Amino acid sequence: MRSVRRYFEVRVIAVVNQKGGSGKTTTAVNLAAVLAARRQRTLLVDLDPQGHCALALGIPAARIEHGIEEALLQGSGTKLLDEGLFWEPAQSLVVAPCTVNLAMLEAPQGPLHDAPDRDRRLGGLLDRLASRFQWCIIDCPPHIGLLVFNALRACDEALVPVETGFFALKAAQRQVATIRAAAARLERSITVRVLPTLMRRESRISQDILAAIERTFPGDMVPLAIQEHDVLREAASFGQAVTEYAPTSEARGDFESLADWLHAQPLVSQREGGVPAGSDLTNPDAALMARLTAPRAGTRAVDPPVVEVERPAAETRLAEVAQRLKSPKAANSP
């Protein structure tokens, strides 16, 4: 049960996606940095055993003596919340890093396996920290397990970054359905927000998939997109958030817009366990999928034939690649 104090004093966002390459950690790190740059005390919790949050913010792994896994094991009474756990790479930005030992917590016979509160440990820690922060951003691992259950139990809302690429669309709907099913199992009402990422303005495919995401998640999509910026990769390679590496860049502007939009949104209850009205779990956008995967004349497809439509050469090439991936033998048939 969420305490009244934490509900009013800290807003907790879990950044979740099982699909790799969606910009999950980039979103978590740079959203947290933008909020902190506004002098809003922000906690960034790294629940991904890969530990990329610390890496992206220049925190040397060799110097991390205590990770969030120790605090989770010790519970809300741990002394690490007072000293030893946190790093502050920028003013108002506090990081709770992890080490590779975090992965052990999810093992079938891991140290939390039989604990009755095993999925409430993170929530207990955040309750203790409620008066210290205005925002908490949780970077979740790319799979659904005990760590994600802890994040969903503790959060107010889940932010799902979705790459505006061909394979991401169908995976996104499964991801949202999984989050809602997990929320129902946990008896939680969580606001789910879908954030388009890695958007390329000049790409017609990106534009089409962006429109398809909006149709697939009516009312749940963040009405803006994080563009694909080289500067974001450069910033991470230098161990800096975009606010420090490129403070006047368009990339920072994207995250400023995201922070503005989140500020303006009230937390509302979602239908637990379901998917948005009008969406189809097995086929997120039939028209777009049919157009992108339609086989060229002269090829034999495994799926029922789709009427060929006129389209630009680049889009036709994408359809050919998708068809080969679905059925290599069929795509090479005479």
Long-range contacts (C-beta under 8 A, 24 or more apart in sequence): 2-123, 3-127, 3-130, 5-127, 5-130, 5-131, 6-126, 6-127, 6-130, 7-156, 9-130, 9-131, 9-133, 9-134, 10-43, 10-126, 10-129, 10-130, 10-133, 10-134, 10-135, 10-136, 11-134, 11-135, 11-136, 11-156, 11-157, 11-267, 12-126, 12-135, 12-136, 12-138, 12-154, 12-155, 12-156, 12-157, 13-135, 13-136, 13-137, 13-138, 13-155, 13-156, 13-157, 13-158, 13-159, 13-262, 14-138, 14-140, 14-148, 14-151, 14-152, 14-154, 14-155, 14-157, 14-158, 14-159, 15-137, 15-138, 15-139, 15-140, 15-158, 15-159, 15-160, 15-161, 16-140, 16-148, 16-151, 16-152, 16-158, 16-159, 16-160, 16-175, 16-179, 17-140, 17-142, 17-160, 17-161, 17-162, 17-172, 17-175, 18-142, 18-143, 18-144, 18-171, 18-175, 18-178, 19-142, 19-163, 19-167, 19-168, 19-171, 19-172, 19-175, 20-142, 21-163, 21-198, 22-161, 22-162, 22-163, 22-168, 22-197, 22-198, 23-161, 23-163, 23-197, 23-198, 23-226, 24-139, 24-140, 24-142, 24-161, 25-52, 25-53, 25-56, 25-139, 26-56, 26-197, 26-226, 26-232, 26-236, 27-159, 27-161, 27-195, 27-197, 27-226, 28-53, 28-137, 28-138, 28-139, 29-53, 29-56, 29-57, 29-139, 29-236, 29-241, 30-232, 30-241, 30-242, 30-243, 30-251, 30-252, 30-255, 31-137, 31-159, 31-255, 31-258, 31-259, 32-93, 32-135, 32-137, 32-241, 33-57, 33-90, 33-93, 33-241, 33-242, 33-243, 33-244, 33-255, 34-243, 34-252, 34-255, 34-256, 34-258, 34-259, 35-134, 35-135, 35-137, 35-259, 36-90, 36-91, 36-92, 36-93, 36-243, 37-90, 37-92, 37-243, 38-92, 38-259, 39-91, 39-92, 40-92, 40-134, 40-135, 41-92, 41-94, 41-132, 41-133, 41-134, 41-135, 42-92, 42-93, 42-94, 42-133, 42-134, 42-135, 42-136, 42-137, 43-94, 43-95, 43-96, 43-129, 43-132, 43-133, 43-135, 43-136, 43-137, 44-93, 44-94, 44-95, 44-96, 44-136, 44-137, 44-139, 45-96, 45-122, 45-136, 45-137, 45-138, 45-139, 46-95, 46-96, 46-97, 46-98, 46-139, 47-98, 47-102, 47-122, 47-138, 47-139, 47-140, 47-141, 47-147, 47-148, 47-150, 47-151, 48-98, 48-102, 48-139, 48-140, 48-141, 48-142, 49-98, 49-100, 49-102, 49-103, 49-141, 50-141, 51-97, 51-98, 51-99, 51-100, 51-102, 52-139, 53-95, 53-97, 53-139, 54-87, 54-95, 54-97, 54-98, 55-236, 55-239, 56-235, 56-236, 56-239, 56-240, 56-241, 57-87, 57-89, 57-90, 57-93, 57-95, 57-239, 57-240, 57-241, 58-89, 58-238, 58-239, 58-240, 59-87, 59-89, 59-95, 59-97, 59-239, 61-99, 64-97, 64-99, 67-97, 67-98, 67-99, 67-101, 67-102, 68-96, 68-97, 68-98, 68-102, 69-98, 69-99, 69-101, 69-102, 69-104, 69-105, 71-96, 71-125, 72-105, 72-112, 72-121, 72-122, 72-125, 72-150, 73-105, 73-111, 73-112, 73-121, 75-117, 75-121, 75-124, 75-125, 76-121, 76-124, 76-125, 76-127, 76-128, 78-125, 81-125, 81-128, 81-129, 89-241, 90-241, 90-243, 90-244, 93-241, 94-133, 102-147, 105-146, 105-147, 106-145, 106-146, 106-147, 110-146, 112-146, 118-146, 118-150, 119-146, 119-149, 119-150, 119-153, 119-186, 120-150, 120-153, 121-150, 122-150, 122-151, 122-153, 122-154, 123-150, 123-153, 123-154, 126-154, 144-178, 144-182, 148-182, 149-182, 149-186, 152-179, 152-182, 152-183, 152-186, 152-188, 152-190, 153-186, 153-188, 155-190, 156-190, 156-191, 156-267, 157-190, 157-191, 157-192, 157-193, 157-267, 158-190, 158-191, 158-192, 158-193, 159-193, 159-195, 159-222, 160-192, 160-193, 160-194, 160-195, 161-195, 161-197, 161-226, 162-194, 162-195, 162-196, 162-197, 162-213, 163-197, 163-198, 164-196, 164-197, 164-198, 164-199, 164-200, 164-203, 164-205, 164-206, 164-209, 164-210, 164-213, 164-225, 165-198, 165-205, 165-206, 165-209, 166-205, 166-209, 166-292, 166-318, 166-322, 168-209, 169-209, 169-212, 169-213, 169-216, 169-284, 169-285, 169-288, 169-289, 170-284, 170-289, 172-213, 172-216, 172-217, 172-284, 173-216, 173-217, 173-275, 173-279, 173-281, 173-284, 174-281, 176-217, 176-220, 176-275, 177-275, 177-281, 180-270, 180-271, 180-272, 180-273, 180-274, 180-275, 181-273, 183-270, 183-272, 183-273, 184-272, 184-273, 187-272, 188-272, 189-269, 189-270, 189-272, 190-270, 191-267, 191-268, 191-269, 191-270, 192-220, 192-270, 193-220, 193-221, 193-222, 193-265, 194-220, 194-221, 194-222, 195-221, 195-222, 195-225, 195-226, 195-258, 196-221, 196-222, 196-224, 196-225, 196-226, 197-225, 197-226, 198-226, 198-227, 198-228, 199-225, 199-226, 199-227, 199-228, 200-227, 200-228, 201-227, 204-312, 204-314, 204-315, 205-292, 205-314, 205-315, 205-318, 208-288, 209-288, 212-284, 212-285, 212-288, 215-285, 216-276, 216-279, 216-284, 216-285, 217-276, 217-279, 218-276, 218-277, 218-278, 218-279, 219-276, 220-276, 222-258, 222-261, 223-261, 224-254, 224-257, 224-258, 224-261, 225-254, 226-254, 226-255, 226-258, 227-251, 227-254, 229-254, 291-315, 291-319, 292-318, 292-319, 292-322, 293-319, 293-322, 293-323, 293-326, 294-319, 295-319, 295-323, 295-330, 295-331, 296-320, 296-323, 298-334, 299-323, 299-330, 299-331, 299-333, 300-330, 300-333, 301-327, 301-330, 302-326, 302-327, 302-330
